[in-house]
Structure formats: structure tokens, C-alpha cells
């Protein structure tokens, strides 16, 4: 069971970036998937979620990113994405993709995490 | 949004000690609380979910309790590998939120 993020980079304020997360070792399509970020030296911040096909691929976002970030998934490719637009300096962070619950889960938990990818927003 | 406040923010302890970290929610969240451990440069690791259910593979020296607004994470018999930062997280309602973290250091 593994999640591998990619796409982190240095980007200027106002710019855009797409992060990817490749999943393996489990039935990706069964699970909700989430993004969590961590600014340098700071705590964890939930970014958003995309539900599975059975729940209409609906999404939820933190207020800090709503309207600027879009979470997508491609179950045929076992991949999760986040499109980030109008980036701000305060979006600088390590971005983690995490596995959320499936229909078989007892609790809503983030039980598998990727290693993270660094996004730096700076001029 | 539901605010989670952890105490203490920093904790110094010795190998073999019993330590307790508290997480208080700004409103009732039933048992929709998880605990994570994070070591420097690494991703968080799930320890406890549903306030008291030990995640598979996590040593039994870790335990969680509480319901409503007050929760605790207890580590019985600290091991060298337990020195890390611990976060609580509520999954009762969106936006999901984390506590500010408790850094557990070696005395």
C-alpha cells in the first residue's frame, strides 16, 4: 500500500501548479482521498477531500483554498490530483495525499500517507 | 469551525515514563477523533481512531480515551522511538481540523 506525490515546485505568487498522487497496493476507487498540507515548521492543515464514485466524486475544501484549488481523481489511473490556482505565499507547504475511508471502514481515518511534495510560492 | 486545543504544547519525559496528552474540542464531536504521530521530515502516522481504537500495527503502549469535548492520548512506558510530535484531528464535521501539536522531547 503506497501513495507517491509529485509535482511540487517553486512558483511565483498568482501562479498555478498541479500536484499528483499515484496510489498502489489497494483498491483506489473504493476510497475517499484527501490532501493535507504542512507549512514549514507549522502544524497540519486539511486542504480538501474527494469522495469515491459511489458518492458522486463530490468534494469538500478548506475555506483557505476554496475557489482556488480543485481536487480531481482518475480511478482508471489510480491517481489523485490537486490543481492549485492563484497561489499565495501562504500556500507554501509540504502537501501530503492521504487515503480516507471506504465503505468498509469503521471510522473516517487517514490511514495511509504519501511522503509529501514541497510547494514554494515566492517571487 | 471546530477548534482543537492540545496541552501541553511541549513535553519533556524520560524513557519508561507514562505521559498523557490532552485534546479539547470547541464543541462536542462524539468520538470522531484521531491521533497521529509525526517524526521530523516524515509523514504523519495514524495511531488511534474513533477516540480509542488502536490502529493495526501500533504498539499497545499507546491508548486513547474520551468523548464529547475532552480526549487523551496516553503512552505507557515511553520508548526512544516515541519521541515525536503528536496531533489530534477531528472528523466530526467539515472542515476537518487538527490540534496545534504536542512535541514530546527526551528529558
Interface residues (C-beta under 8 A of the other chain):
Chain A: X34 X36 X43 X44 X45 X46 X49 X60 X61 X62 X63 X96 X106 X107 X108 X109 X110 X111 X113 X114 X115 X116
Chain B: X1 X32 X34 X36 X38 X42 X43 X44 X45 X46 X49 X50 X53 X55 X87 X89 X91 X94 X95 X96 X97 X98 X99 X100 X101
